[in-house]
Amino acid sequence: MDELKNKIGTTVKNDGKELTAALGVRELHHTGNFCFEASYGGMSIAITTEPQDDDGEFIKVTDIRIHPDVIRRLGIIYHMIRGKETAETYIELPISQKRYDELKQGLQPDNKVWHEVRDALANLTFLQGYDELGEWSLELELSDYDGRTRK
């Protein structure tokens, strides 16, 4: 997806073929005024363009996003510790595009969402009667509306 974001600003002939070639997408479909859907890496994406001349012969790519119907999920595996006992739990949650993007940036000191997840896991650990949160990890997953999963 990052490779596609770098192609925002690309100007092509408004014939579908040049847009397909420039973005490296498949199954390009026109969905509205200068809007398209396509498949990229097996995932559905939405492409927005704008005309570059009075005739609309050339268009410029203004935005590329994961299709809004794609389901974003967060899988969390965490360990809870009580004395010498360790228990493992798995949670799967649907998440927003904003949270998905924040988590995708990775664990960084200024990334609040990672700290929020850790705090939530610590609270769940105590609610389940354990003394401390052990190791934990996150896995991001995308599922097309047709059920195909992408990680």
HELIX and SHEET records of a PDB file:
HELIX    1   1 ASP A    2  LYS A    5  1                                   4    
HELIX    2   2 LYS A   17  LEU A   23  1                                   7    
HELIX    3   3 GLN A   97  LYS A  104  1                                   8    
HELIX    4   4 LYS A  112  LEU A  127  1                                  16    
SHEET    1   A 5 THR A  11  LYS A  13  0                                        
SHEET    2   A 5 PHE A  58  ILE A  66 -1                                        
SHEET    3   A 5 MET A  43  PRO A  51 -1                                        
SHEET    4   A 5 CYS A  35  TYR A  40 -1                                        
SHEET    5   A 5 ARG A  26  GLY A  32 -1                                        
SHEET    1   B 4 GLU A  85  PRO A  94  0                                        
SHEET    2   B 4 ILE A  71  ARG A  82 -1                                        
SHEET    3   B 4 GLU A 132  SER A 143 -1                                        
SHEET    4   B 4 THR A 149  ARG A 150 -1                                        
END                                                                             
